[in-house]
């Protein structure tokens, strides 16, 4: 059990480091791409990439079963909704406020786990959540100083809706569809999620909206890198982490992302401050404290719903 916990936390760290690549890549890509157009493209490329790997591993039956499962399709549409809410929210809110809302992921996951009867929040878990949220806010606030536009109530609501939808989607894939392989779940959910994103984009363009795209080889290369690594690979590692240590602890790892981003920026001359280090230390302490509590107070999960009659794992 101890080795599994270590592997799960290592997977979570690698997942967030890989996901952190998304931010510098986005800065370059969004100079010539509209976010609304980029969403289905990056999701589609990531889904196809993961699907090809899953097929090579013999998971065709699992993917087909998931695609036929009505509940899984609904969960995938919620994933698409979360992506759209993030896009809209980030365009209407300042970077610090957005970071604070995203840092609340562990708290939202714990509340969902308590509501479902799968987690029993205790004093140590609550303290762990406070530490990780504080660490995420501390690190991201200093990293985002002087950036972003003025916030709005609508932007806050969209961001909050995006976080809630994403956490719910993650918990569904980890708990309800635990019998299916992680790669199969990522591949099918992303390919299904393309449809709502594409519909929104089509409606926007039909209403007279214009979207900017850049099909140069350099930009397409960056998009492919983003799709395969920061979206595809990180999503597989995210589910793996959530399956081993739980979505709440996995969400605590997410609060390390601002620290990883600034460390990457430091390679280009940015300064890593004491506030960055203090924030990272709080997140690590919180994640560790939460897992000391997990063995004694985790409530047994009921038999998960299988993805389909012929669902594979």
C-alpha positions as CSV (number, residue, x, y, z in Angstrom):
1,X,0.0,0.0,0.0
2,X,2.8,2.3,0.9
3,X,4.4,1.9,-2.5
4,X,1.1,2.6,-4.3
5,X,0.8,5.9,-2.3
6,X,4.3,6.9,-3.4
7,X,3.6,6.0,-7.0
8,X,0.3,7.9,-6.9
9,X,2.0,11.0,-5.6
10,X,4.9,10.8,-8.1
11,X,2.3,10.5,-10.8
12,X,0.5,13.5,-9.4
13,X,3.8,15.6,-9.4
14,X,4.7,14.5,-13.0
15,X,1.1,15.2,-14.1
16,X,1.2,18.8,-12.8
17,X,4.7,19.4,-14.2
18,X,3.5,18.3,-17.6
19,X,0.2,20.3,-17.3
20,X,2.3,23.4,-16.4
21,X,3.7,23.3,-20.0
22,X,0.2,24.3,-21.0
23,X,0.7,27.9,-19.8
24,X,3.8,28.9,-21.7
25,X,2.5,27.1,-24.8
26,X,-0.9,29.0,-24.5
27,X,0.9,32.3,-24.3
28,X,2.4,31.7,-27.8
29,X,-0.6,30.0,-29.4
30,X,-3.3,32.4,-28.2
31,X,-1.4,35.3,-29.9
32,X,-2.9,34.0,-33.2
33,X,-5.7,31.7,-32.1
34,X,-9.1,32.4,-30.7
35,X,-9.6,30.4,-27.4
36,X,-13.1,29.3,-28.6
37,X,-11.5,27.8,-31.8
38,X,-8.5,26.3,-29.9
39,X,-10.6,24.3,-27.4
40,X,-12.1,21.7,-29.8
41,X,-8.8,21.4,-31.7
42,X,-6.5,20.7,-28.8
43,X,-9.1,18.4,-27.2
44,X,-9.6,16.5,-30.5
45,X,-5.9,16.0,-31.0
46,X,-5.4,14.9,-27.5
47,X,-8.3,12.5,-27.7
48,X,-7.0,11.0,-30.9
49,X,-3.5,10.6,-29.6
50,X,-4.6,8.9,-26.4
51,X,-7.0,6.7,-28.4
52,X,-4.3,5.5,-30.7
53,X,-2.1,4.5,-27.7
54,X,-5.2,2.8,-26.0
55,X,-5.9,0.8,-29.2
56,X,-2.2,-0.3,-29.4
57,X,-2.7,-1.6,-25.8
58,X,-5.8,-3.6,-26.8
59,X,-8.4,-1.3,-25.2
60,X,-10.7,-1.1,-28.2
61,X,-13.5,-3.0,-26.3
62,X,-13.3,-0.8,-23.3
63,X,-13.5,2.4,-25.5
64,X,-16.4,1.0,-27.4
65,X,-18.3,0.2,-24.2
66,X,-17.7,3.6,-22.8
67,X,-18.9,5.3,-26.0
68,X,-22.1,3.3,-25.8
69,X,-22.7,4.1,-22.2
70,X,-25.2,7.0,-21.9
71,X,-24.0,8.1,-18.5
72,X,-20.4,8.2,-19.6
73,X,-21.4,10.4,-22.6
74,X,-23.3,12.7,-20.2
75,X,-20.2,12.9,-18.0
76,X,-18.1,13.7,-21.0
77,X,-20.4,16.6,-22.0
78,X,-20.0,18.0,-18.5
79,X,-16.2,17.9,-19.1
80,X,-16.8,19.9,-22.3
81,X,-18.9,22.4,-20.3
82,X,-16.1,22.8,-17.8
83,X,-13.7,23.7,-20.6
84,X,-16.0,26.3,-22.1
85,X,-16.7,27.8,-18.6
86,X,-12.9,28.1,-18.1
87,X,-12.5,29.9,-21.4
88,X,-15.3,32.4,-20.8
89,X,-14.3,32.9,-17.2
90,X,-10.6,33.5,-17.8
91,X,-11.6,36.2,-20.4
92,X,-13.7,38.1,-17.8
93,X,-11.6,37.8,-14.6
94,X,-8.2,38.8,-13.3
95,X,-5.5,36.2,-13.0
96,X,-5.3,36.4,-9.2
97,X,-9.0,35.8,-8.7
98,X,-8.9,32.9,-11.2
99,X,-6.0,31.3,-9.4
100,X,-7.8,31.6,-6.0
101,X,-10.9,29.9,-7.5
102,X,-8.9,27.1,-9.0
103,X,-7.0,26.6,-5.8
104,X,-10.3,25.6,-4.1
105,X,-10.4,22.3,-6.1
106,X,-9.5,20.2,-3.0
107,X,-12.3,21.7,-0.9
108,X,-14.8,21.2,-3.7
109,X,-13.7,17.6,-4.1
110,X,-13.9,16.9,-0.4
111,X,-17.4,18.4,-0.2
112,X,-18.5,16.1,-3.1
113,X,-17.0,13.1,-1.4
114,X,-18.7,13.9,1.8
115,X,-22.1,14.4,0.0
116,X,-21.6,11.1,-1.8
117,X,-20.7,9.3,1.5
118,X,-17.3,8.3,0.1
119,X,-15.1,10.6,2.3
120,X,-15.4,11.6,6.0
121,X,-13.8,15.0,6.5
122,X,-11.9,15.2,9.8
123,X,-9.9,17.9,11.4
124,X,-6.7,16.8,9.7
125,X,-8.3,16.8,6.3
126,X,-9.8,20.2,6.8
127,X,-6.4,21.5,7.9
128,X,-4.8,19.9,4.9
129,X,-7.2,21.6,2.6
130,X,-6.6,25.0,4.3
131,X,-2.8,24.5,3.8
132,X,-3.1,23.5,0.2
133,X,-5.5,26.3,-0.7
134,X,-3.4,28.8,1.1
135,X,-0.3,27.5,-0.7
136,X,-1.9,27.7,-4.1
137,X,-3.2,31.2,-3.4
138,X,0.1,32.4,-2.0
139,X,2.1,31.1,-5.0
140,X,-0.3,32.1,-7.7
141,X,-0.9,35.6,-6.4
142,X,2.7,36.6,-6.5
143,X,3.1,35.0,-9.9
144,X,0.1,36.9,-11.3
145,X,0.8,40.3,-9.9
146,X,0.2,43.0,-12.5
147,X,-1.5,40.6,-15.0
148,X,-5.1,40.1,-16.1
149,X,-8.0,42.4,-16.5
150,X,-10.5,43.6,-13.9
151,X,-12.7,40.8,-12.6
152,X,-16.5,40.6,-12.9
153,X,-19.2,38.7,-11.2
154,X,-20.0,36.7,-14.4
155,X,-16.3,35.8,-14.7
156,X,-16.2,34.5,-11.1
157,X,-19.3,32.5,-11.7
158,X,-18.1,30.9,-14.9
159,X,-14.7,30.0,-13.3
160,X,-16.4,28.5,-10.3
161,X,-18.8,26.5,-12.5
162,X,-15.8,25.3,-14.6
163,X,-14.0,24.1,-11.5
164,X,-17.1,22.4,-10.0
165,X,-17.9,20.7,-13.4
166,X,-14.3,19.5,-13.8
167,X,-14.1,18.0,-10.2
168,X,-17.4,16.3,-10.7
169,X,-16.3,14.9,-14.0
170,X,-13.0,13.6,-12.5
171,X,-14.8,12.0,-9.5
172,X,-17.2,10.2,-11.9
173,X,-14.4,8.8,-14.0
174,X,-12.4,7.7,-10.9
175,X,-15.3,6.3,-8.8
176,X,-18.2,5.4,-11.0
177,X,-16.2,4.1,-14.0
178,X,-13.3,2.7,-11.9
179,X,-13.6,-0.6,-13.9
180,X,-12.4,1.0,-17.2
181,X,-8.8,1.7,-18.1
182,X,-7.6,5.3,-17.6
183,X,-6.5,5.8,-21.2
184,X,-9.9,4.6,-22.5
185,X,-11.7,7.0,-20.3
186,X,-9.5,9.9,-21.3
187,X,-9.7,9.1,-25.0
188,X,-13.5,8.6,-25.2
189,X,-14.4,11.5,-22.9
190,X,-12.3,13.9,-25.0
191,X,-13.6,12.7,-28.3
192,X,-17.2,13.1,-27.0
193,X,-16.4,16.5,-25.5
194,X,-15.4,17.8,-29.0
195,X,-19.0,17.8,-30.1
196,X,-20.4,20.4,-27.6
197,X,-17.3,22.6,-28.1
198,X,-17.7,22.5,-31.9
199,X,-21.5,23.2,-31.6
200,X,-20.8,26.3,-29.5
201,X,-18.1,27.5,-32.0
202,X,-20.5,26.9,-34.9
203,X,-23.3,28.9,-33.3
204,X,-20.9,31.7,-32.4
205,X,-19.7,31.9,-36.0
206,X,-23.2,31.6,-37.4
207,X,-24.2,34.6,-35.2
208,X,-21.6,36.7,-37.0
209,X,-18.7,36.1,-34.6
210,X,-15.2,35.9,-36.0
211,X,-12.4,33.6,-34.8
212,X,-8.7,33.9,-35.5
213,X,-6.6,30.9,-36.4
214,X,-3.0,30.3,-37.6
215,X,-2.2,27.3,-39.6
216,X,1.5,27.9,-39.9
217,X,3.8,24.9,-39.2
218,X,5.3,26.5,-36.2
219,X,2.0,27.2,-34.4
220,X,0.5,23.8,-35.4
221,X,3.6,22.2,-33.9
222,X,3.0,24.0,-30.6
223,X,-0.7,23.0,-30.6
224,X,0.3,19.4,-31.2
225,X,2.8,19.5,-28.3
226,X,0.1,21.0,-26.1
227,X,-2.4,18.4,-27.1
228,X,-0.2,15.3,-26.7
229,X,1.7,16.4,-23.5
230,X,0.0,19.0,-21.5
231,X,-3.6,17.8,-22.3
232,X,-3.4,14.1,-23.2
233,X,-0.6,12.8,-21.0
234,X,-1.5,14.9,-18.0
235,X,-5.2,13.8,-18.2
236,X,-4.1,10.1,-18.1
237,X,-1.8,10.8,-15.1
238,X,-4.5,12.8,-13.4
239,X,-6.9,9.9,-13.4
240,X,-4.2,7.5,-12.3
241,X,-3.4,9.8,-9.4
242,X,-7.0,10.2,-8.5
243,X,-7.5,6.4,-8.6
244,X,-4.6,5.7,-6.2
245,X,-4.7,8.6,-3.7
246,X,-8.2,10.0,-4.3
247,X,-9.4,13.0,-6.3
248,X,-9.2,15.3,-3.3
249,X,-5.5,14.7,-2.8
250,X,-4.9,14.8,-6.5
251,X,-6.5,18.2,-6.5
252,X,-4.0,19.3,-3.8
253,X,-1.2,18.5,-6.3
254,X,-2.9,20.9,-8.7
255,X,-2.1,23.8,-6.4
256,X,1.6,23.2,-7.1
257,X,1.1,24.3,-10.7
258,X,1.8,28.0,-10.2
259,X,5.1,27.0,-8.5
260,X,6.1,24.7,-11.5
261,X,5.2,27.5,-13.9
262,X,7.5,30.0,-12.2
263,X,10.3,27.5,-12.0
264,X,10.0,27.0,-15.8
265,X,9.9,30.7,-16.2
266,X,13.1,31.0,-14.1
267,X,14.9,29.1,-16.9
268,X,14.2,32.2,-19.0
269,X,15.3,34.7,-16.3
270,X,12.3,35.0,-14.0
271,X,12.9,35.1,-10.2
272,X,11.7,32.4,-7.8
273,X,10.9,34.3,-4.6
274,X,10.5,33.2,-1.0
275,X,6.8,33.5,-1.4
276,X,6.8,30.9,-4.2
277,X,8.8,28.5,-2.0
278,X,6.6,29.1,1.0
279,X,3.4,28.5,-1.1
280,X,4.9,25.2,-2.5
281,X,5.8,24.1,1.0
282,X,2.3,24.7,2.3
283,X,0.8,22.6,-0.6
284,X,3.3,19.7,0.0
285,X,2.5,19.8,3.8
286,X,-1.2,19.8,3.2
287,X,-1.1,16.9,0.7
288,X,1.1,14.8,3.1
289,X,-1.2,15.6,6.1
290,X,-4.3,14.5,4.1
291,X,-2.8,11.2,3.3
292,X,-1.9,10.4,6.9
293,X,-5.6,10.7,7.6
294,X,-6.7,8.7,4.6
295,X,-6.0,5.2,5.8
296,X,-8.0,5.5,9.0
297,X,-11.0,7.3,7.8
298,X,-11.6,6.4,4.2
299,X,-15.1,4.9,3.8
300,X,-15.4,1.8,1.6
301,X,-16.6,2.6,-1.9
302,X,-19.4,0.6,-3.3
303,X,-19.1,-1.5,-6.4
304,X,-18.5,0.9,-9.3
305,X,-20.8,1.0,-12.3
306,X,-19.2,-0.9,-15.1
307,X,-18.8,1.0,-18.4
308,X,-20.7,-1.6,-20.3
309,X,-21.3,-5.3,-20.8
310,X,-18.0,-5.8,-22.6
311,X,-16.1,-3.0,-20.8
312,X,-12.5,-3.7,-20.4
313,X,-10.0,-2.4,-17.9
